[in-house]
Amino acid sequence: MLSFLSRLRDYKGIENEPREFQCKLTRLLWFFMKGRRIVAVHGIRNKGQTIALRDLDAARERMRDWQERMKL
């Protein structure tokens, strides 16, 4: 996880879609915000290669909710 975060330190963009971090069977969906902030919005245990649509929808909804509450 630390090596993953160290690779992100030079990232300067803002994304409109959740991104994925995978470690063995655990996946974490997250997105970037201003000020080099990373917001985790959904975590799952998944044995398959794809993420279920319901999990992506949950991450997108939580991302929109977070952005609305922060007035972005």
N, CA, C and O atoms as CSV, one atom per row, in Angstrom:
chain,resi,resn,atom,element,x,y,z
A,1,MET,N,N,0.823,-1.183,0.000
A,1,MET,CA,C,0.000,0.000,0.000
A,1,MET,C,C,0.868,1.248,0.000
A,1,MET,O,O,0.561,2.211,-0.703
A,2,LEU,N,N,1.943,1.249,0.773
A,2,LEU,CA,C,2.806,2.429,0.819
A,2,LEU,C,C,3.472,2.696,-0.528
A,2,LEU,O,O,3.621,3.851,-0.926
A,3,SER,N,N,3.873,1.641,-1.231
A,3,SER,CA,C,4.483,1.850,-2.546
A,3,SER,C,C,3.454,2.417,-3.518
A,3,SER,O,O,3.788,3.239,-4.370
A,4,PHE,N,N,2.204,1.978,-3.389
A,4,PHE,CA,C,1.129,2.512,-4.219
A,4,PHE,C,C,0.944,4.000,-3.955
A,4,PHE,O,O,0.855,4.789,-4.895
A,5,LEU,N,N,0.887,4.385,-2.693
A,5,LEU,CA,C,0.696,5.796,-2.357
A,5,LEU,C,C,1.889,6.640,-2.766
A,5,LEU,O,O,1.713,7.789,-3.171
A,6,SER,N,N,3.097,6.103,-2.673
A,6,SER,CA,C,4.268,6.872,-3.073
A,6,SER,C,C,4.272,7.146,-4.572
A,6,SER,O,O,4.792,8.174,-5.006
A,7,ARG,N,N,3.699,6.242,-5.372
A,7,ARG,CA,C,3.607,6.481,-6.815
A,7,ARG,C,C,2.606,7.582,-7.141
A,7,ARG,O,O,2.680,8.190,-8.209
A,8,LEU,N,N,1.679,7.843,-6.238
A,8,LEU,CA,C,0.646,8.847,-6.485
A,8,LEU,C,C,1.082,10.269,-6.140
A,8,LEU,O,O,0.384,11.219,-6.494
A,9,ARG,N,N,2.201,10.440,-5.468
A,9,ARG,CA,C,2.545,11.760,-4.947
A,9,ARG,C,C,2.727,12.809,-6.034
A,9,ARG,O,O,2.560,13.999,-5.765
A,10,ASP,N,N,3.063,12.405,-7.246
A,10,ASP,CA,C,3.256,13.374,-8.327
A,10,ASP,C,C,2.019,13.569,-9.183
A,10,ASP,O,O,2.060,14.333,-10.148
A,11,TYR,N,N,0.922,12.902,-8.861
A,11,TYR,CA,C,-0.299,13.022,-9.652
A,11,TYR,C,C,-0.923,14.391,-9.409
A,11,TYR,O,O,-1.075,14.806,-8.261
A,12,LYS,N,N,-1.287,15.098,-10.487
A,12,LYS,CA,C,-1.814,16.437,-10.342
A,12,LYS,C,C,-3.237,16.593,-10.880
A,12,LYS,O,O,-3.823,17.666,-10.739
A,13,GLY,N,N,-3.798,15.571,-11.482
A,13,GLY,CA,C,-5.119,15.684,-12.091
A,13,GLY,C,C,-6.254,15.411,-11.126
A,13,GLY,O,O,-6.042,14.943,-10.007
A,14,ILE,N,N,-7.459,15.708,-11.575
A,14,ILE,CA,C,-8.670,15.397,-10.825
A,14,ILE,C,C,-9.505,14.481,-11.697
A,14,ILE,O,O,-9.735,14.784,-12.868
A,15,GLU,N,N,-9.953,13.386,-11.158
A,15,GLU,CA,C,-10.713,12.392,-11.906
A,15,GLU,C,C,-12.202,12.524,-11.611
A,15,GLU,O,O,-12.585,12.956,-10.524
A,16,ASN,N,N,-13.032,12.158,-12.563
A,16,ASN,CA,C,-14.479,12.142,-12.370
A,16,ASN,C,C,-15.016,10.731,-12.179
A,16,ASN,O,O,-16.222,10.557,-12.007
A,17,GLU,N,N,-14.171,9.739,-12.204
A,17,GLU,CA,C,-14.563,8.347,-12.008
A,17,GLU,C,C,-13.719,7.737,-10.899
A,17,GLU,O,O,-12.540,8.064,-10.762
A,18,PRO,N,N,-14.314,6.856,-10.109
A,18,PRO,CA,C,-13.515,6.163,-9.095
A,18,PRO,C,C,-12.409,5.323,-9.746
A,18,PRO,O,O,-12.592,4.781,-10.836
A,19,ARG,N,N,-11.288,5.224,-9.082
A,19,ARG,CA,C,-10.179,4.399,-9.529
A,19,ARG,C,C,-10.102,3.188,-8.601
A,19,ARG,O,O,-10.769,3.146,-7.567
A,20,GLU,N,N,-9.291,2.211,-8.974
A,20,GLU,CA,C,-9.232,0.954,-8.232
A,20,GLU,C,C,-7.821,0.667,-7.748
A,20,GLU,O,O,-6.850,0.836,-8.486
A,21,PHE,N,N,-7.718,0.232,-6.498
A,21,PHE,CA,C,-6.488,-0.315,-5.945
A,21,PHE,C,C,-6.789,-1.752,-5.570
A,21,PHE,O,O,-7.787,-2.020,-4.901
A,22,GLN,N,N,-5.938,-2.685,-5.992
A,22,GLN,CA,C,-6.174,-4.109,-5.745
A,22,GLN,C,C,-4.991,-4.711,-5.006
A,22,GLN,O,O,-3.835,-4.507,-5.378
A,23,CYS,N,N,-5.296,-5.449,-3.965
A,23,CYS,CA,C,-4.285,-6.171,-3.199
A,23,CYS,C,C,-4.858,-7.541,-2.859
A,23,CYS,O,O,-5.736,-7.664,-2.005
A,24,LYS,N,N,-4.355,-8.563,-3.533
A,24,LYS,CA,C,-4.855,-9.935,-3.418
A,24,LYS,C,C,-6.341,-9.959,-3.728
A,24,LYS,O,O,-6.720,-9.675,-4.864
A,25,LEU,N,N,-7.206,-10.287,-2.767
A,25,LEU,CA,C,-8.644,-10.389,-3.020
A,25,LEU,C,C,-9.412,-9.119,-2.655
A,25,LEU,O,O,-10.622,-9.047,-2.868
A,26,THR,N,N,-8.728,-8.128,-2.115
A,26,THR,CA,C,-9.389,-6.908,-1.670
A,26,THR,C,C,-9.209,-5.809,-2.708
A,26,THR,O,O,-8.118,-5.608,-3.240
A,27,ARG,N,N,-10.296,-5.104,-2.984
A,27,ARG,CA,C,-10.240,-3.965,-3.910
A,27,ARG,C,C,-10.803,-2.744,-3.208
A,27,ARG,O,O,-11.796,-2.827,-2.485
A,28,LEU,N,N,-10.160,-1.621,-3.430
A,28,LEU,CA,C,-10.570,-0.360,-2.854
A,28,LEU,C,C,-10.841,0.605,-3.997
A,28,LEU,O,O,-9.984,0.801,-4.858
A,29,LEU,N,N,-12.018,1.206,-4.017
A,29,LEU,CA,C,-12.365,2.198,-5.029
A,29,LEU,C,C,-12.204,3.576,-4.405
A,29,LEU,O,O,-12.685,3.815,-3.298
A,30,TRP,N,N,-11.538,4.476,-5.099
A,30,TRP,CA,C,-11.178,5.778,-4.560
A,30,TRP,C,C,-11.123,6.808,-5.677
A,30,TRP,O,O,-11.214,6.463,-6.855
A,31,PHE,N,N,-10.972,8.082,-5.300
A,31,PHE,CA,C,-10.805,9.143,-6.292
A,31,PHE,C,C,-9.933,10.247,-5.718
A,31,PHE,O,O,-9.761,10.361,-4.504
A,32,PHE,N,N,-9.388,11.056,-6.612
A,32,PHE,CA,C,-8.550,12.186,-6.237
A,32,PHE,C,C,-9.381,13.441,-6.067
A,32,PHE,O,O,-10.392,13.619,-6.747
A,33,MET,N,N,-8.958,14.311,-5.163
A,33,MET,CA,C,-9.552,15.631,-5.016
A,33,MET,C,C,-8.438,16.674,-4.975
A,33,MET,O,O,-7.254,16.340,-4.922
A,34,LYS,N,N,-8.837,17.927,-5.001
A,34,LYS,CA,C,-7.860,19.014,-4.935
A,34,LYS,C,C,-7.021,18.880,-3.671
A,34,LYS,O,O,-7.441,18.271,-2.688
A,35,GLY,N,N,-5.846,19.454,-3.718
A,35,GLY,CA,C,-4.970,19.417,-2.558
A,35,GLY,C,C,-4.333,18.065,-2.323
A,35,GLY,O,O,-3.945,17.743,-1.200
A,36,ARG,N,N,-4.222,17.263,-3.387
A,36,ARG,CA,C,-3.594,15.948,-3.314
A,36,ARG,C,C,-4.285,15.043,-2.302
A,36,ARG,O,O,-3.634,14.256,-1.614
A,37,ARG,N,N,-5.588,15.158,-2.219
A,37,ARG,CA,C,-6.389,14.357,-1.304
A,37,ARG,C,C,-6.908,13.114,-2.016
A,37,ARG,O,O,-7.367,13.188,-3.156
A,38,ILE,N,N,-6.834,11.982,-1.344
A,38,ILE,CA,C,-7.372,10.728,-1.860
A,38,ILE,C,C,-8.540,10.331,-0.960
A,38,ILE,O,O,-8.398,10.257,0.260
A,39,VAL,N,N,-9.701,10.077,-1.578
A,39,VAL,CA,C,-10.902,9.722,-0.824
A,39,VAL,C,C,-11.318,8.302,-1.203
A,39,VAL,O,O,-11.652,8.039,-2.358
A,40,ALA,N,N,-11.298,7.393,-0.234
A,40,ALA,CA,C,-11.753,6.016,-0.466
A,40,ALA,C,C,-13.264,5.983,-0.305
A,40,ALA,O,O,-13.794,6.465,0.696
A,41,VAL,N,N,-13.962,5.415,-1.288
A,41,VAL,CA,C,-15.419,5.429,-1.253
A,41,VAL,C,C,-16.064,4.050,-1.160
A,41,VAL,O,O,-17.239,3.954,-0.807
A,42,HIS,N,N,-15.330,2.979,-1.466
A,42,HIS,CA,C,-15.946,1.650,-1.426
A,42,HIS,C,C,-14.859,0.583,-1.381
A,42,HIS,O,O,-13.858,0.685,-2.090
A,43,GLY,N,N,-15.049,-0.418,-0.566
A,43,GLY,CA,C,-14.114,-1.532,-0.496
A,43,GLY,C,C,-14.862,-2.848,-0.664
A,43,GLY,O,O,-15.968,-3.008,-0.150
A,44,ILE,N,N,-14.257,-3.788,-1.385
A,44,ILE,CA,C,-14.899,-5.077,-1.625
A,44,ILE,C,C,-13.858,-6.194,-1.606
A,44,ILE,O,O,-12.662,-5.960,-1.773
A,45,ARG,N,N,-14.347,-7.405,-1.400
A,45,ARG,CA,C,-13.518,-8.600,-1.580
A,45,ARG,C,C,-14.033,-9.251,-2.844
A,45,ARG,O,O,-15.219,-9.563,-2.953
A,46,ASN,N,N,-13.145,-9.456,-3.795
A,46,ASN,CA,C,-13.571,-9.902,-5.111
A,46,ASN,C,C,-12.562,-10.903,-5.666
A,46,ASN,O,O,-11.366,-10.615,-5.713
A,47,LYS,N,N,-13.031,-12.065,-6.084
A,47,LYS,CA,C,-12.154,-13.076,-6.669
A,47,LYS,C,C,-12.081,-12.952,-8.190
A,47,LYS,O,O,-11.149,-13.469,-8.806
A,48,GLY,N,N,-13.046,-12.277,-8.799
A,48,GLY,CA,C,-13.080,-12.149,-10.254
A,48,GLY,C,C,-12.171,-11.038,-10.756
A,48,GLY,O,O,-11.548,-10.321,-9.973
A,49,GLN,N,N,-12.107,-10.911,-12.073
A,49,GLN,CA,C,-11.260,-9.881,-12.671
A,49,GLN,C,C,-11.981,-8.558,-12.857
A,49,GLN,O,O,-11.339,-7.521,-13.029
A,50,THR,N,N,-13.308,-8.581,-12.824
A,50,THR,CA,C,-14.062,-7.346,-13.005
A,50,THR,C,C,-14.799,-6.992,-11.720
A,50,THR,O,O,-15.057,-7.844,-10.870
A,51,ILE,N,N,-15.123,-5.726,-11.609
A,51,ILE,CA,C,-15.878,-5.241,-10.458
A,51,ILE,C,C,-17.351,-5.223,-10.848
A,51,ILE,O,O,-17.703,-4.756,-11.931
A,52,ALA,N,N,-18.201,-5.723,-9.980
A,52,ALA,CA,C,-19.639,-5.758,-10.261
A,52,ALA,C,C,-20.182,-4.344,-10.453
A,52,ALA,O,O,-19.726,-3.401,-9.807
A,53,LEU,N,N,-21.145,-4.211,-11.333
A,53,LEU,CA,C,-21.750,-2.927,-11.635
A,53,LEU,C,C,-22.352,-2.285,-10.387
A,53,LEU,O,O,-22.279,-1.067,-10.225
A,54,ARG,N,N,-22.939,-3.082,-9.511
A,54,ARG,CA,C,-23.531,-2.516,-8.286
A,54,ARG,C,C,-22.459,-1.883,-7.397
A,54,ARG,O,O,-22.721,-0.888,-6.722
A,55,ASP,N,N,-21.248,-2.459,-7.396
A,55,ASP,CA,C,-20.157,-1.877,-6.607
A,55,ASP,C,C,-19.660,-0.581,-7.233
A,55,ASP,O,O,-19.371,0.378,-6.518
A,56,LEU,N,N,-19.558,-0.541,-8.547
A,56,LEU,CA,C,-19.170,0.704,-9.228
A,56,LEU,C,C,-20.220,1.787,-9.010
A,56,LEU,O,O,-19.879,2.946,-8.772
A,57,ASP,N,N,-21.490,1.418,-9.091
A,57,ASP,CA,C,-22.562,2.385,-8.856
A,57,ASP,C,C,-22.516,2.927,-7.432
A,57,ASP,O,O,-22.717,4.121,-7.214
A,58,ALA,N,N,-22.253,2.053,-6.465
A,58,ALA,CA,C,-22.154,2.485,-5.068
A,58,ALA,C,C,-20.995,3.464,-4.900
A,58,ALA,O,O,-21.134,4.470,-4.205
A,59,ALA,N,N,-19.858,3.182,-5.525
A,59,ALA,CA,C,-18.697,4.074,-5.441
A,59,ALA,C,C,-18.995,5.425,-6.090
A,59,ALA,O,O,-18.632,6.468,-5.546
A,60,ARG,N,N,-19.651,5.411,-7.245
A,60,ARG,CA,C,-19.993,6.667,-7.927
A,60,ARG,C,C,-20.961,7.501,-7.091
A,60,ARG,O,O,-20.808,8.718,-6.986
A,61,GLU,N,N,-21.945,6.850,-6.505
A,61,GLU,CA,C,-22.921,7.566,-5.677
A,61,GLU,C,C,-22.255,8.183,-4.452
A,61,GLU,O,O,-22.533,9.330,-4.103
A,62,ARG,N,N,-21.381,7.429,-3.803
A,62,ARG,CA,C,-20.669,7.956,-2.635
A,62,ARG,C,C,-19.726,9.092,-3.028
A,62,ARG,O,O,-19.557,10.049,-2.272
A,63,MET,N,N,-19.117,8.988,-4.199
A,63,MET,CA,C,-18.245,10.049,-4.684
A,63,MET,C,C,-19.057,11.329,-4.920
A,63,MET,O,O,-18.643,12.411,-4.504
A,64,ARG,N,N,-20.213,11.206,-5.589
A,64,ARG,CA,C,-21.075,12.376,-5.820
A,64,ARG,C,C,-21.552,12.978,-4.500
A,64,ARG,O,O,-21.577,14.198,-4.335
A,65,ASP,N,N,-21.930,12.109,-3.564
A,65,ASP,CA,C,-22.378,12.584,-2.256
A,65,ASP,C,C,-21.266,13.350,-1.549
A,65,ASP,O,O,-21.509,14.417,-0.986
A,66,TRP,N,N,-20.073,12.822,-1.576
A,66,TRP,CA,C,-18.939,13.478,-0.922
A,66,TRP,C,C,-18.667,14.839,-1.562
A,66,TRP,O,O,-18.453,15.830,-0.864
A,67,GLN,N,N,-18.677,14.878,-2.902
A,67,GLN,CA,C,-18.424,16.125,-3.610
A,67,GLN,C,C,-19.501,17.167,-3.315
A,67,GLN,O,O,-19.190,18.348,-3.159
A,68,GLU,N,N,-20.751,16.747,-3.239
A,68,GLU,CA,C,-21.841,17.681,-2.916
A,68,GLU,C,C,-21.691,18.241,-1.509
A,68,GLU,O,O,-21.894,19.434,-1.282
A,69,ARG,N,N,-21.336,17.380,-0.573
A,69,ARG,CA,C,-21.169,17.852,0.806
A,69,ARG,C,C,-19.986,18.798,0.948
A,69,ARG,O,O,-19.999,19.683,1.804
A,70,MET,N,N,-18.975,18.623,0.124
A,70,MET,CA,C,-17.808,19.501,0.150
A,70,MET,C,C,-17.972,20.691,-0.800
A,70,MET,O,O,-17.085,21.538,-0.905
A,71,LYS,N,N,-19.107,20.745,-1.486
A,71,LYS,CA,C,-19.453,21.842,-2.410
A,71,LYS,C,C,-18.403,22.038,-3.494
A,71,LYS,O,O,-17.871,23.133,-3.680
A,72,LEU,N,N,-18.114,20.941,-4.211
A,72,LEU,CA,C,-17.109,20.997,-5.277
A,72,LEU,C,C,-17.762,21.031,-6.632
A,72,LEU,O,O,-17.070,21.079,-7.649
